[in-house]
Amino acid sequence: MKILVTGGAGFIGSHVVDFLVERGDDVVVVDNLSTGKKENLNPKALFYKLDINSEVLEEIFKGSIEIVIHLAAQVSVSKSQENPAQDAFVNINGSLNLINFTKKYGVEKFIYINSAAIFGDPHYLPIDEHHPRNPKANYGISKKVVEDYLKLSKINYVSLRLANVYGPRQIAEAEGGVVAIFSKAVINGETVFIHGDGEQTRDFIFVTDAAKAIICAMDSGRGCFNIGTGRKTTINELIKIIKSICPSEIHEQEAPVRGGDIHDSFFEVGKAREFLEWEAETSLKDGLKETIDYERNKTKNIRSNLRL
Ligand SMILES: NC(=O)c1ccc[n+]([C@@H]2O[C@H](COP(=O)([O-])OP(=O)(O)OC[C@H]3O[C@@H](n4cnc5c(N)ncnc54)[C@H](O)[C@@H]3O)[C@@H](O)[C@H]2O)c1
């Protein structure tokens, strides 16, 4: 199949592209490399360094795209608070540009990668697909609005609300990249800052499991799905597992709770299991081992390139 992946040079997008290439699909990647990296790009995918707001995008749609997988986004919660217009320009306008061409060129399916951020503070746990969507930050608003446009658009779409994704290629500088931050810190002997008492919970899903859910949504499913493990983990538990994997010391320091942060979040995943025939398979310990190994090799390569 001919598939357009926006954000295919990014953390999650590059894993999706790798799976598609492996399956033998014809993959076109659009990414402006704002947070994505050239080294993440699969050489077998056709790459266009392009903004999703660009009109030039139409030329790509003229080439008979069958499925759009839309991951490109402004992903920083704090940037969305500082500059809501910029966040909306990328996340709303950019998505509408893609939706417009999807309609115009009769693309078979539009897979939108959404976020748990659309739910805001939970009214109940675990969060299922019927849970009210009350985002707590502008990033959540822009991600939610696109889902609403899709609902009215009459195009065949799937919106996958991803929980906290972690794994190789995530950048520690990214928001919500707590595992990447902790992995880097444990390898480099840096201090990790725990915002609040560390008892806040998240649903941590390994990146290849999230990418597999996206692949499953190509063949089946319509509408909205919550994609997570269905298990909650506190930040304190996360640190405990990392300590058991990595014998070096973690220096912990308490920091103030961040505005816009949600205390507890984890997903009910029965709908995805039933309709996408998908389930997360990687245990947190195995996923963390893989992530720490990746971070360790990366650090080793940087040090040897610098001859340190
Ligand atoms: N990482 C998570 O835990 C998580 C959780 C829920 C949802 N998501 C969603 O998954 C998607 C991918 O996020 P990620 O974590 O891989 O982040 P990422 O920053 O690695 O990926 C985003 C990609 O989009 C590209 N991009 C940004 N603005 C663009 C633009 N205007 N035009 C073209 N390309 C642009 C970036 O260069 C980058 O490669 C996003 O839509 C995000 O909202 C991520």
The ligand as a Gaussian input file, in Angstrom:
#p B3LYP/6-31G(d) Opt

LIG

0 1
 N        5.343000      10.527000      23.092000
 C        4.189000      10.327000      23.705000
 O        4.155000       9.853000      24.846000
 C        2.874000      10.636000      23.024000
 C        1.705000      10.379000      23.736000
 C        0.487000      10.658000      23.126000
 C        0.448000      11.148000      21.824000
 N        1.592000      11.415000      21.153000
 C        1.481000      11.924000      19.773000
 O        2.309000      11.151000      18.924000
 C        2.770000      11.961000      17.840000
 C        4.281000      11.804000      17.697000
 O        4.897000      12.306000      18.880000
 P        6.388000      11.909000      19.304000
 O        6.372000      11.663000      20.764000
 O        6.925000      10.873000      18.389000
 O        7.125000      13.314000      19.128000
 P        8.249000      13.766000      18.082000
 O        8.499000      15.202000      18.377000
 O        9.390000      12.832000      18.108000
 O        7.487000      13.617000      16.690000
 C        6.798000      14.658000      16.047000
 C        7.344000      14.769000      14.633000
 O        6.582000      15.753000      13.914000
 C        7.490000      16.587000      13.205000
 N        6.824000      17.882000      13.026000
 C        6.480000      18.783000      14.001000
 N        5.871000      19.845000      13.451000
 C        5.790000      19.601000      12.120000
 C        5.258000      20.329000      11.020000
 N        4.680000      21.530000      11.194000
 N        5.357000      19.801000       9.781000
 C        5.961000      18.597000       9.589000
 N        6.486000      17.876000      10.582000
 C        6.402000      18.361000      11.835000
 C        8.736000      16.657000      14.076000
 O        9.891000      17.047000      13.366000
 C        8.811000      15.239000      14.596000
 O        9.551000      14.408000      13.741000
 C        2.289000      13.373000      18.125000
 O        1.132000      13.616000      17.356000
 C        1.940000      13.363000      19.604000
 O        0.920000      14.284000      19.892000
 C        2.821000      11.176000      21.731000

